[in-house]
């Protein structure tokens, strides 16, 4: 089968994800047609449409992104808004990204760019993710924790941050959850599919031949019943990952490991109010309302600064400056030109007049 190797990799990979999402991924692979080839142009169009939807979503907050922004995420009022939307995987192909996945590779790159940009004062993580594969998640957690020592990082479960997504969010300076949101699903699992009886009924026999010094090679494959020894090894691996998960979340949330183990849902999700009460989150709030509040605060600060500056300047001097700027605008209006530089100077003068009158 064309997808047998992929399905086996999915089964054997330790997952920090909602079981319902894992089932969705797995059934997608089962239903995948053997001869279906992805259309790269169609995928790129879909990705461009997704990026456009993201830009529209942030524009709907009522604030404008930074002028000349060439970063792969919006920057609003000195804050980088980095989305963590969809299933988290180590590296995403075009097809995976079109299907709603985000790679830790891409996420870590975005975090690094936001950290290195001197104009960015704060990082806002916009999270709506069921979690994902374990590889790459711990490293992303460490990146967030390191950046949070220099810049404030606020994570928003908007509306849910499950498993690997919660793992990453727990490293933030502050973690907020939307009123109707939830967080948690702390834990790790792996799955095994046994096709041996099905193949036997179909008259197909598969024999695994291993080299002499690798008796455990290809253990847990789908062609044989799962031996107890292989089951124990898989169990050991997911437990190791879970211990690291618990340890890092306890450090990020500044609570004892026992609290994470016993009060953070034991694999279940926790609703917003429950999460705050348990210490899994700091507050109930949405990204949108915080961004709008941030913009209002900045406008207020700028207005106060301008008024203070005007008070310290003699009125006669202010009047002369207004007259000078207004005259420049009037002269241009008498004989307007298409010269971009002249137009830019006039617009700047108009803004200066507006600032003086504010």
Secondary structure, DSSP 8 states (H G I E B T S, - for coil): -TTHHHHHHHHHS-EEE-HHHHHHHHHHHHH--TT----HHHHHHHHHHHHHHHHHHHHTTT----TT--SSSEEETTEEEEEEESEEESS--HHHHHTTEEEHHHHHHHHHHHHH-TT--EEEEEEEE-EEESTTHHHHHHHHHHHTTTSEEEEEEEEEEETHHHHHHTTSSEEEE-TT-EEE----B------HHHHHHTT--------TT-TTTTTT-TTS---HHHHHHHHHHHHHHHHHHHHHHHHHHTS-HHHHHHHS-TTSEEEHHHHHHHTS-SEE--HHHHHHHHHHHHHHHHHHHHHHHHHTS-HHHHHHHHHHHHHHHHHHHHT----HHHHHHHHHHHHHHHHHH-
